Amino acid sequence: MIHIRKKDRETPESMIRRFSRRVQQSGVLQRVRKGRFRLEEKSRVKRREEALYKVKIRKEIDRLKKLGRFDEESLREVRRKLNR
């Protein structure tokens, strides 16, 4: 945490300028911006569950395409049936 105290006879503009300079020098903004869009890694179990789900969905979609019954509504039904 960066603390700045107003000096005697210091204008608010110069205090803000001094504060922003101190923030830039500390590197806080660089760290925050660097990690801004970073996603946490999923656990091994979660990745496995997602992969199995995708395999089941793909298998069902292929089956429906072979039968000639694949459309958006059937895809929603399949997802609802697999509880996702």
Backbone hydrogen bonds, N-H to C=O, Kabsch-Sander energy under -0.5 kcal/mol:
donor,donor_aa,acceptor,acceptor_aa,energy
3,H,1,M,-0.5
10,E,7,K,-1.6
15,M,11,T,-2.0
16,I,12,P,-2.4
17,R,13,E,-2.4
18,R,14,S,-2.3
19,F,15,M,-2.4
20,S,16,I,-2.8
21,R,17,R,-2.0
22,R,18,R,-2.1
23,V,19,F,-2.3
24,Q,20,S,-2.2
25,Q,21,R,-2.2
26,S,22,R,-1.7
27,G,23,V,-1.0
27,G,24,Q,-0.5
28,V,23,V,-0.8
31,R,27,G,-1.9
32,V,28,V,-2.3
33,R,29,L,-2.8
34,K,30,Q,-2.1
35,G,31,R,-1.8
36,R,33,R,-0.7
38,R,35,G,-0.6
47,R,43,S,-2.5
48,R,44,R,-2.1
49,E,45,V,-2.5
50,E,46,K,-2.3
51,A,47,R,-2.2
52,L,48,R,-2.5
53,Y,49,E,-2.3
54,K,50,E,-2.4
55,V,51,A,-2.0
56,K,52,L,-2.3
57,I,53,Y,-2.6
58,R,54,K,-2.6
59,K,55,V,-2.4
60,E,56,K,-2.3
61,I,57,I,-2.7
62,D,58,R,-2.5
63,R,59,K,-2.0
64,L,60,E,-2.4
65,K,61,I,-2.5
66,K,62,D,-2.1
67,L,63,R,-1.6
68,G,64,L,-0.8
69,R,64,L,-2.5
71,D,69,R,-0.5
75,L,71,D,-1.8
76,R,72,E,-2.1
77,E,73,E,-2.1
78,V,74,S,-2.2
79,R,75,L,-2.2
80,R,76,R,-2.4
81,K,77,E,-2.6
82,L,78,V,-1.9
83,N,80,R,-1.2
84,R,79,R,-1.7
